[in-house]
Amino acid sequence: MHQKPISVVIGERLRAIRKQQVLSQEELAHLSGLHPTYIGQLERGEKNPTINTIHKVTISLGIPISELFHLAENVKDEQMNTLLHLNQLGEEDRQALIKIIDVMLEWKKAK
C-alpha cells in the first residue's frame, strides 16, 4: 500500500479543518500573517512548515497543535474520503446531515 508523505497528510488535515471552519485560504492567511500562496502550498504538502508557522496557523484556527496532528490512523480510507466529502458540502447540506446523525445517535442511546 502506497503511503502518502507526512507533509501531504498534514496538509490535507489543515485543509479539512480550515474548510470545517468555513475559512478561505486568504482568510486563514490574513489571520495567521502568512501569504495565501503559502497556505495553499502547505495544504498541498509542497512546503514543510516550521513549528512557528504551525503555531501561527493553529492559533489562527483556534485549535491546539495536537488537533492538527490528530490523524485518526484507525480511520479507513473510505471513511476519511467520506469525511473529506462532507467538508466540501455547502453549509446547509452539512447542517442537514449533522441533524440526521444527531437523531440517529439519540435513537441509539435510547435503545
N, C-alpha and C positions, 0 to 999 in steps of 0.2 A: 504494500500500500504506500502510495506516494504521500509524504508528509510535507505540509506547507512550511516555509521558513517562518520563524517566530515573528519576524517583522511584519509579515503578511497577516498572521493570525491576530496580532495585537492591533494592526491597522483596521482589520475587519471589526474587531471588538470596539475600537474607537468610533468607527462609522456607525455601528449599531446603537451605541449609547448616544451619540450626537443626534441621530435621527429619532431615537426614542424621545429625546427632549425637544424635538421639532426645531432644531437649530440648523441653519445653513453652514457650510464651511466658512463663509465670510463672517457670519455672526460669531462662530467659535473663534476664528482668527482674531477678530476685534476684541473679544472678551479676554483672550489669552495673550494679546500683544504679539501675535505671530502673523506671518503673511498667509493669506488664503491658499496660495500655491503650495506652501509648505504643509499646511493641514492636509491638502489633497495627497501630497507625496507620502505623508505619514499613513494616511488611510489606505493607500495602495501598497504599503510596505516598501516603498522605494527609499525611505530615509530611516536611519536609526537614531531616535531622539536621545538627547542626554537626559539624565534624571531631572535636571532643572526644567527642561521642556515638558517632560511628563508631569511634573508638579504643576506647572502653569496651566496645562490643559485640564488636568483633573480638578484643580481649584476652580477653573472656569466652568466646568461641568457640574461642580458641586458634589463630587464623589471622592471617596478615598482612593488613593493609588491602588490599593488592593483590589478594588472593583474592576479596574481596567484589566488586571491580570487574572481575574476570576474567569477562567476559560471553560469551565464545566466540561472537563475532559471525558466525563462519562456520558455526555450527550451524544447520541448517534448523529451521523452526518445528515440524515433526512430530517431529524428533529431540529438541528441547527438551521437547515435550509428553511424549514417552516417558520422558525423564529425570525430569520432574516427577512422572509417574505412579509411577515406581519408588520415589520418595521417599515416596509415600503408602501403599506396601505395608507389611504387617507385617514385623517383623524376620526371622521365619522364612522368609517368602516371598522377601524381599530377599536373604538369605544363600543360598538355593537358586539364585536367578538368578545371583548372583555366582559360585557354584561352576560353573554351566553356562558362563558367559563365560570363566572361568579355563581350563576344559577345552578350549574352542574355541580360545583363544589359544595354549595349549600345542600343540594339534594343528596350528595354523597355523605355529608356529615349527618344528615337526618336519618340515614339508613341504619 
